[in-house]
Amino acid sequence: MGDVVADSKVDFGARAALYKWPSLANQRRPDRESYQVSEGTLDECISAFMDKPAATRHLYEIRTAAQPPLVTDILSPEHVIELSRLREFL
């Protein structure tokens, strides 16, 4: 993975949107659609996500243009946390 990170440039200025899933008892509602809660750069959306309580982060995802190999078009909570670590490292 080290080589992938070294060779990959992530555009944290890319347009992105933070989405939240409706929930019941802190669980995603599969019968509902997620909705947009904020929009901005990938960097801003990662920051907004990381500001959410850790116990509710699984209800969020970030949507952006894919930047292979590190960024997919829909970023799961685990993926966002990894990108946040990468951002701090860079």
Summary of the structure (lengths in Angstrom):
residues: 90
radius of gyration: 13.3
end to end distance: 15.2
largest distance: 41.6
contacts: 233
relative contact order: 0.23
helix: 38%
strand: 29%
